[in-house]
Amino acid sequence: MALSGIQIYKLLPQTNCKECGFPTCLAFAMKLAAKQVELSACPYVSEESKAQLAESAAPPIRLVTLKSDGYEVKAGNEVVLFRHEKTFYNKPGLFVKIDDLQSPEEIKDAIAKADAYQVNYVGIGLGVDGFAVEAASGEAGKFGAAVQAVRSASKRPLILVGSDAAVLEAGLKVLTGETVMIYAADANNWEAMTHLAKQHKAVLAVSAPDVESMAALTEKVKEKGVEDLALAVDGGNLSKMLALSTQIRRLALKKNFRPLGYPTIVFPKNPEAAAQAIVKYAGFIVLDHFAPELVYPLLVLRQNIYTDPQKPIQVQPGVYEINNPQPNSPVLVTTNFSITYFSVANEVEGSGLPAWLTVCDAEGMSVLTAWAAGKFDAERIAKAIKTFSVADKVERKRVVLPGHVAVLSGELEEELPGWEIRVGPREAVDLPKFMKEAL
């Protein structure tokens, strides 16, 4: 049974050293009881206390990791129901399913296309995380060959799908040294599947029609020695999927109900179900086919949901060369908020006009927000120009300010003597015209 904050406090060193990030040991104990921090944050807790606090220190949703050669997909370890409360941590793994009814050559071609798919979204590379291989034939030989074909075309983590443990074992033998997921154990095959998962140190997905049956089944599997589990959620009905996913999450987080404290896995039947699975708590999502027009919006949605709402997406401050700028090319200035940066960079790059783009550290804020917060002023702009040695790159010293902060032009002239300060347009879309006509 989980300990209360006061019970945890009695097991802590009670030094109030503040090294954990909290003013007192009591405050840390309360956060630990609420599953909002990890015990490892306390540097002085004794080994004896660690053993007693193991239950309270364990995350409400177990961290499960699939591993292969150079890749891993993590799910679980979440501590909140809603993203705005804190943040979601481990993005759901996006997998593409293929079955063993196809020839090895067809499998390789299909996997290679999905494996190579990579898109750039505000400076972040996005792609699929792995593949699920279904034993549709029911034959161990065909399934083993299919897994081998997938592995020859991609090194990403795998999920093996089937109900016959003997057939799935043929695929596991191909994947020596990897952490694979087996899908799925149910009321009929759980003993054989549990034995297989334990033998190959695999993650085991558990399937049951309701939370009561699922909880009972996970307890049986745990008693047999398999700790890394995933809970299968039916992806065919949006309403039922939402209700079950939310019920599992609430019981794990609010009631600390350990039998359901695992990430979920969903096989959505359509794009809408896949999107809902991303937003509402799925740990692993298996698409029934690969198509760029299907995968791209899901990847973008996932990236947006699984970013810290208190930390904007940022780019690295510095000087960026656009269209091979020359010493007489203008110097543009903006903040390091990723959307602002890419709006400016894409407009200038698309115009074919060369420019030096100086990105100032504004703590990830947009131009107007940063200016209002005192994070984007003449002093910071001048500091960036000097820090990144922009003067050494240009002969004609021209700095173009965003139009929204035209008020800074006079102060910037004082900070950068010898530089020509120009005020550009308010919107990035108007930059090409401004550069052609005014520079």
VOKOL-33413 format. One line per field, with one value per residue (C-alpha): residue number from 0; residue in one letter; x, y, z. Coordinates in nm, 3 decimals. Example, Ala and Ser with C-alpha at 12.3 -4.5 7.8 and 13.67 -1.06 7.14 Angstrom:
BEGIN
seq c(0 1)
type c(a s)
x c(1.230 1.367)
y c(-0.450 -0.106)
z c(0.780 0.714)
//
This chain:
BEGIN
seq c(0 1 2 3 4 5 6 7 8 9 10 11 12 13 14 15 16 17 18 19 20 21 22 23 24 25 26 27 28 29 30 31 32 33 34 35 36 37 38 39 40 41 42 43 44 45 46 47 48 49 50 51 52 53 54 55 56 57 58 59 60 61 62 63 64 65 66 67 68 69 70 71 72 73 74 75 76 77 78 79 80 81 82 83 84 85 86 87 88 89 90 91 92 93 94 95 96 97 98 99 100 101 102 103 104 105 106 107 108 109 110 111 112 113 114 115 116 117 118 119 120 121 122 123 124 125 126 127 128 129 130 131 132 133 134 135 136 137 138 139 140 141 142 143 144 145 146 147 148 149 150 151 152 153 154 155 156 157 158 159 160 161 162 163 164 165 166 167 168 169 170 171 172 173 174 175 176 177 178 179 180 181 182 183 184 185 186 187 188 189 190 191 192 193 194 195 196 197 198 199 200 201 202 203 204 205 206 207 208 209 210 211 212 213 214 215 216 217 218 219 220 221 222 223 224 225 226 227 228 229 230 231 232 233 234 235 236 237 238 239 240 241 242 243 244 245 246 247 248 249 250 251 252 253 254 255 256 257 258 259 260 261 262 263 264 265 266 267 268 269 270 271 272 273 274 275 276 277 278 279 280 281 282 283 284 285 286 287 288 289 290 291 292 293 294 295 296 297 298 299 300 301 302 303 304 305 306 307 308 309 310 311 312 313 314 315 316 317 318 319 320 321 322 323 324 325 326 327 328 329 330 331 332 333 334 335 336 337 338 339 340 341 342 343 344 345 346 347 348 349 350 351 352 353 354 355 356 357 358 359 360 361 362 363 364 365 366 367 368 369 370 371 372 373 374 375 376 377 378 379 380 381 382 383 384 385 386 387 388 389 390 391 392 393 394 395 396 397 398 399 400 401 402 403 404 405 406 407 408 409 410 411 412 413 414 415 416 417 418 419 420 421 422 423 424 425 426 427 428 429 430 431 432 433 434 435 436 437 438)
type c(m a l s g i q i y k l l p q t n c k e c g f p t c l a f a m k l a a k q v e l s a c p y v s e e s k a q l a e s a a p p i r l v t l k s d g y e v k a g n e v v l f r h e k t f y n k p g l f v k i d d l q s p e e i k d a i a k a d a y q v n y v g i g l g v d g f a v e a a s g e a g k f g a a v q a v r s a s k r p l i l v g s d a a v l e a g l k v l t g e t v m i y a a d a n n w e a m t h l a k q h k a v l a v s a p d v e s m a a l t e k v k e k g v e d l a l a v d g g n l s k m l a l s t q i r r l a l k k n f r p l g y p t i v f p k n p e a a a q a i v k y a g f i v l d h f a p e l v y p l l v l r q n i y t d p q k p i q v q p g v y e i n n p q p n s p v l v t t n f s i t y f s v a n e v e g s g l p a w l t v c d a e g m s v l t a w a a g k f d a e r i a k a i k t f s v a d k v e r k r v v l p g h v a v l s g e l e e e l p g w e i r v g p r e a v d l p k f m k e a l)
x c(0.000 0.125 0.252 0.117 0.327 0.388 0.493 0.737 0.872 0.963 1.182 1.366 1.687 1.492 1.790 1.599 1.910 1.701 1.916 1.603 1.461 1.211 1.244 1.185 1.190 0.820 0.742 0.944 0.761 0.424 0.529 0.663 0.333 0.151 0.379 0.507 0.878 1.115 1.295 1.628 1.597 1.696 2.074 2.087 1.810 1.944 1.939 1.710 1.463 1.487 1.369 1.074 0.988 1.007 0.629 0.578 0.879 0.764 0.588 0.211 0.250 0.546 0.809 0.827 1.103 1.137 1.497 1.676 2.009 2.054 1.683 1.444 1.081 0.971 0.615 0.475 0.613 0.334 0.213 -0.079 -0.417 -0.402 -0.105 -0.157 -0.119 0.250 0.346 0.336 0.680 0.709 0.553 0.349 0.547 0.404 0.433 0.330 0.186 0.271 0.173 0.354 0.121 0.338 0.662 0.992 1.064 0.729 0.783 1.130 1.004 0.715 0.928 1.210 0.970 0.826 1.168 1.313 1.026 1.152 1.004 1.136 0.891 1.020 1.370 1.268 1.306 0.991 0.935 0.780 0.925 0.896 0.700 0.451 0.472 0.150 0.151 -0.151 -0.047 -0.029 0.289 0.611 0.832 0.654 0.645 1.014 1.097 0.875 1.046 1.384 1.275 1.159 1.479 1.690 1.508 1.494 1.668 1.374 1.200 0.936 0.605 0.517 0.143 -0.028 -0.208 0.007 0.317 0.491 0.455 0.569 0.876 0.999 1.013 1.174 1.460 1.550 1.569 1.836 1.944 1.648 1.358 1.046 0.677 0.454 0.088 -0.118 -0.190 -0.556 -0.759 -0.692 -0.319 -0.174 0.033 0.211 0.259 0.389 0.640 0.752 0.788 0.985 1.214 1.296 1.277 1.004 0.732 0.393 0.069 -0.236 -0.584 -0.916 -1.271 -1.292 -1.075 -1.168 -1.060 -0.751 -0.644 -0.692 -0.488 -0.197 -0.176 -0.153 0.118 0.317 0.303 0.475 0.764 0.687 0.691 0.699 0.343 0.120 -0.259 -0.444 -0.723 -0.971 -0.922 -1.238 -1.492 -1.399 -1.636 -1.534 -1.165 -1.187 -1.379 -1.145 -0.826 -0.945 -1.059 -0.721 -0.533 -0.749 -0.723 -0.346 -0.287 -0.565 -0.608 -0.254 -0.408 -0.097 -0.264 -0.348 -0.031 0.104 0.111 -0.159 -0.134 -0.395 -0.456 -0.672 -0.905 -0.901 -0.712 -0.963 -0.901 -0.525 -0.548 -0.762 -0.513 -0.233 -0.430 -0.581 -0.306 -0.188 0.168 0.201 -0.005 -0.002 -0.126 -0.259 -0.066 0.184 0.094 0.271 -0.059 -0.174 0.148 0.248 -0.049 -0.024 0.345 0.279 -0.011 0.203 0.487 0.251 0.084 0.410 0.596 0.619 0.346 0.567 0.866 0.821 0.997 1.323 1.601 1.964 2.064 2.327 2.381 2.211 2.315 2.027 2.081 2.460 2.487 2.774 2.953 2.707 2.395 2.165 2.150 1.800 1.717 1.455 1.396 1.463 1.096 1.093 0.777 0.903 1.242 1.098 0.845 1.126 1.374 1.124 1.004 1.357 1.477 1.178 1.248 1.601 1.742 2.061 2.066 2.236 1.969 2.074 1.867 1.869 1.810 1.463 1.389 1.173 0.930 0.792 0.899 0.617 0.595 0.969 0.974 0.687 0.868 1.198 1.365 1.413 1.556 1.835 2.090 2.017 2.017 2.350 2.492 2.391 2.545 2.872 2.874 2.826 3.085 2.839 3.058 3.332 3.096 2.968 3.112 2.797 2.667 2.288 2.055 1.687 1.458 1.115 0.850 0.671 0.969 1.044 1.058 1.397 1.568 1.698 1.831 1.994 2.179 2.336 2.425 2.572 2.756 2.853 2.564 2.270 1.948 1.651 1.295 1.147 0.787 0.569 0.497 0.749 0.547 0.631 1.008 1.090 0.919 1.090 1.432 1.387 1.259 1.417 1.758)
y c(0.000 0.349 0.560 0.899 1.215 1.211 0.844 0.917 1.220 1.004 0.789 1.085 1.236 1.547 1.779 2.034 2.062 2.187 1.986 1.808 2.141 2.181 2.403 2.122 1.744 1.757 1.938 1.678 1.396 1.539 1.559 1.203 1.082 1.257 1.083 1.418 1.359 1.063 0.939 0.971 1.351 1.311 1.257 1.154 0.898 0.576 0.237 0.107 0.387 0.333 -0.024 0.088 0.369 0.155 0.139 0.512 0.598 0.382 0.577 0.518 0.404 0.173 0.278 0.023 0.033 -0.152 -0.172 -0.274 -0.198 0.174 0.250 0.252 0.344 0.439 0.456 0.513 0.706 0.962 1.146 1.366 1.322 1.650 1.801 2.150 2.018 1.955 1.783 1.445 1.286 0.981 1.017 0.714 0.495 0.503 0.159 0.032 -0.319 -0.574 -0.941 -1.258 -1.335 -1.123 -1.242 -1.141 -0.911 -0.735 -0.699 -0.550 -0.295 -0.184 -0.160 0.025 0.300 0.352 0.328 0.595 0.837 1.146 1.495 1.817 1.995 2.324 2.181 1.846 1.524 1.311 0.953 0.621 0.446 0.079 -0.201 -0.466 -0.805 -1.008 -1.389 -1.397 -1.725 -1.915 -2.084 -2.056 -2.080 -1.802 -1.582 -1.626 -1.540 -1.231 -1.106 -1.166 -0.968 -0.678 -0.679 -0.677 -0.362 -0.175 -0.170 -0.014 -0.190 -0.452 -0.577 -0.940 -0.994 -1.330 -1.566 -1.879 -1.869 -2.136 -1.926 -1.606 -1.783 -1.831 -1.454 -1.399 -1.631 -1.391 -1.096 -1.206 -0.935 -0.707 -0.605 -0.689 -0.666 -0.973 -0.904 -1.040 -1.255 -1.322 -1.551 -1.849 -1.827 -1.618 -1.894 -1.985 -1.620 -1.531 -1.815 -1.694 -1.332 -1.437 -1.664 -1.393 -1.094 -0.941 -0.691 -0.863 -0.698 -0.813 -0.818 -0.841 -0.718 -0.489 -0.332 -0.589 -0.880 -0.691 -0.618 -0.981 -1.098 -0.859 -0.986 -1.346 -1.253 -1.062 -1.361 -1.562 -1.312 -1.080 -0.714 -0.523 -0.518 -0.317 -0.303 -0.365 -0.117 -0.184 0.078 0.007 0.217 0.576 0.603 0.274 0.340 0.681 0.546 0.253 0.455 0.724 0.470 0.296 0.625 0.755 0.436 0.429 0.795 0.887 0.556 0.425 0.098 -0.100 -0.376 -0.111 0.096 0.020 0.196 0.101 -0.025 0.053 -0.075 0.213 0.131 0.479 0.813 0.958 0.673 0.714 1.086 1.017 0.755 1.013 1.269 1.024 0.822 0.552 0.429 0.239 0.296 0.043 0.167 -0.095 0.055 0.326 0.635 0.972 1.160 0.952 0.952 1.318 1.478 1.214 1.289 1.663 1.613 1.392 1.643 1.923 1.724 1.590 1.917 2.086 2.355 2.572 2.553 2.678 2.495 2.679 2.690 2.745 3.113 3.203 3.334 3.136 3.170 3.184 3.152 3.177 3.536 3.762 4.041 4.297 4.095 4.236 4.114 4.018 3.980 3.765 3.559 3.190 3.087 2.807 2.912 3.270 3.153 2.919 3.176 3.423 3.169 3.003 3.332 3.455 3.120 3.091 3.434 3.335 3.648 3.608 3.720 3.668 3.574 3.652 3.459 3.609 3.412 3.528 3.216 3.076 3.366 3.529 3.882 4.077 3.850 3.868 4.246 4.287 4.058 4.243 3.945 4.107 4.457 4.664 4.540 4.172 4.227 4.409 4.138 3.872 4.071 4.098 3.745 3.581 3.812 3.929 4.233 4.001 3.853 4.173 4.481 4.692 4.691 4.683 4.537 4.487 4.492 4.324 4.592 4.510 4.641 4.953 5.140 4.978 5.138 5.444 5.241 4.993 5.274 5.366 5.003 4.946 5.261 5.246 5.019 5.119 5.026 4.955 4.870 4.583 4.474 4.344 4.010 3.760 3.717 4.079 4.037 3.941 4.253 4.470 4.323 4.379 4.736 4.883 4.716)
z c(0.000 -0.084 0.203 0.302 0.287 0.663 0.656 0.375 0.561 0.859 0.632 0.478 0.626 0.741 0.681 0.466 0.249 -0.050 -0.295 -0.415 -0.533 -0.250 0.060 0.312 0.333 0.417 0.092 -0.099 0.085 -0.014 -0.377 -0.362 -0.219 -0.504 -0.761 -0.885 -0.816 -0.801 -0.492 -0.672 -0.634 -0.268 -0.254 0.112 0.157 0.313 0.143 0.417 0.352 -0.022 0.026 0.237 -0.001 -0.315 -0.350 -0.306 -0.522 -0.812 -1.088 -1.108 -1.469 -1.522 -1.774 -2.055 -2.316 -2.646 -2.767 -3.084 -3.247 -3.176 -3.126 -2.834 -2.773 -2.423 -2.290 -1.943 -1.647 -1.683 -1.374 -1.488 -1.654 -1.842 -2.021 -1.879 -1.522 -1.584 -1.909 -2.081 -2.100 -2.327 -2.669 -2.782 -3.016 -3.368 -3.531 -3.874 -3.907 -4.172 -4.193 -4.293 -4.586 -4.812 -4.965 -4.802 -5.097 -5.065 -4.692 -4.740 -4.995 -4.774 -4.460 -4.637 -4.752 -4.405 -4.240 -4.467 -4.413 -4.231 -4.217 -4.069 -3.843 -3.697 -3.692 -3.540 -3.738 -3.723 -3.840 -3.745 -3.440 -3.529 -3.689 -3.585 -3.755 -3.752 -3.765 -3.998 -4.159 -3.833 -3.956 -3.759 -4.068 -4.256 -3.949 -3.876 -4.239 -4.223 -3.906 -4.068 -4.375 -4.156 -3.959 -4.277 -4.394 -4.063 -3.726 -3.542 -3.249 -3.322 -3.187 -3.266 -3.305 -3.268 -3.032 -3.070 -2.850 -3.059 -3.376 -3.207 -3.071 -3.427 -3.461 -3.123 -3.215 -3.496 -3.257 -3.013 -2.770 -2.842 -2.617 -2.815 -2.734 -2.766 -2.845 -2.678 -2.374 -2.296 -2.073 -2.300 -2.372 -2.091 -1.935 -2.259 -2.353 -2.007 -2.023 -2.367 -2.250 -1.943 -2.145 -2.400 -2.162 -2.375 -2.294 -2.283 -2.394 -2.198 -2.352 -2.167 -2.231 -1.926 -1.656 -1.392 -1.610 -1.724 -1.367 -1.267 -1.566 -1.503 -1.144 -1.267 -1.517 -1.252 -1.020 -1.294 -1.297 -1.592 -1.484 -1.814 -1.945 -2.175 -2.170 -2.496 -2.569 -2.850 -3.120 -3.317 -3.129 -3.044 -2.749 -2.587 -2.652 -2.486 -2.187 -2.128 -2.178 -1.938 -1.680 -1.685 -1.655 -1.371 -1.168 -1.213 -1.126 -0.885 -0.703 -0.745 -0.866 -0.955 -1.161 -1.424 -1.387 -1.735 -2.074 -2.323 -2.679 -2.945 -3.298 -3.434 -3.721 -3.875 -3.856 -3.610 -3.367 -3.409 -3.330 -3.024 -2.907 -2.920 -2.722 -2.475 -2.321 -2.564 -2.506 -2.834 -3.151 -3.435 -3.774 -4.016 -4.309 -4.397 -4.598 -4.570 -4.574 -4.276 -4.077 -4.110 -3.928 -3.654 -3.603 -3.585 -3.344 -3.124 -3.122 -3.021 -2.744 -2.603 -2.566 -2.230 -2.231 -2.009 -2.247 -2.605 -2.885 -2.949 -3.204 -3.121 -3.108 -3.365 -3.718 -3.995 -4.357 -4.603 -4.979 -4.955 -4.821 -4.923 -4.726 -4.866 -4.773 -4.502 -4.144 -4.027 -3.660 -3.488 -3.173 -3.112 -3.094 -3.351 -3.534 -3.562 -3.687 -3.950 -4.066 -4.137 -4.271 -4.506 -4.654 -4.721 -4.850 -5.083 -5.228 -5.326 -5.162 -4.953 -4.591 -4.256 -4.002 -3.644 -3.391 -3.041 -2.723 -2.613 -2.406 -2.682 -2.703 -3.015 -3.107 -2.944 -2.640 -2.583 -2.624 -2.375 -2.128 -2.164 -2.332 -2.674 -2.645 -2.797 -2.548 -2.621 -2.996 -2.980 -2.759 -3.012 -3.299 -3.106 -2.959 -3.298 -3.466 -3.729 -3.806 -3.931 -4.188 -4.352 -4.521 -4.518 -4.163 -4.191 -3.931 -4.009 -3.705 -3.705 -3.766 -3.441 -3.241 -3.444 -3.114 -3.049 -3.349 -3.161 -2.869 -3.105 -3.285 -2.952 -2.880 -3.228 -3.340 -3.704 -3.797 -4.016 -3.838 -4.064 -3.962 -4.159 -4.209 -3.928 -4.095 -4.232 -4.552 -4.647 -4.606 -4.970 -5.104 -4.843 -4.922 -5.296 -5.271 -4.958 -4.922)
//
